[in-house]
């Protein structure tokens, strides 16, 4: 039987196969979680890559849209795949340190953002979340990593 989630290591999946980004982000030593409209479960930030985006920009955009993060640094941790609707889809896992956070930008699906010390039991995709969180915890985020620093002004995302 296929595993639901497979960790592939960083840069072991062709770039054009990466469809989504998932970001575990911290602000003032707390994890940032989001709740979508009409749901009662919580998620870390993430979403699908838009046409023409590089996957790092996808991570930055999703973090901003789903948390209100306005200034942050983000680093890729690993590529992974999961079975979605019977097929295997590929994504990249990121970690981010958020320095400035503000109101959520309008027009997106997020209803609420919280800062937590530990993740609540009602996380969406519990098994996937737990595996990705263990991957984040087991990874030295400062050793041999490329950090990308972004700022958002007037809803424009800029790499510094």
C-alpha angles and dihedrals in degrees: 000000000000119000113245092225127026123188110216103178126245118310093002093115120068110256094237090057093059105103104170146017129222120195130198103198134184129202121184090348094307131106118248115227130178136205121210122224113274093016130104096200129087131231141184113244121280147117150157127315114250123224111282096012124126111228094248090058089048089057092049094046094048092048090053096043095047102038109020091242107167102176124025148130120236133190132189115243107179145329117245142171135216137186110255121176091345096308133091116251126188130220143162125243118218137187120210138190109209118207102175127028129178142159119328114261112251127253100043134110099251117111101176142011125202137183114223139179092210130018117259121242092246098070116146113248092014098187094046091046093051093050093047091046090053088051090053092047093048093050124089098226095194101046115094093336131141111227121201116202119206136185127191122210123169089352091302114127113215128187109222 
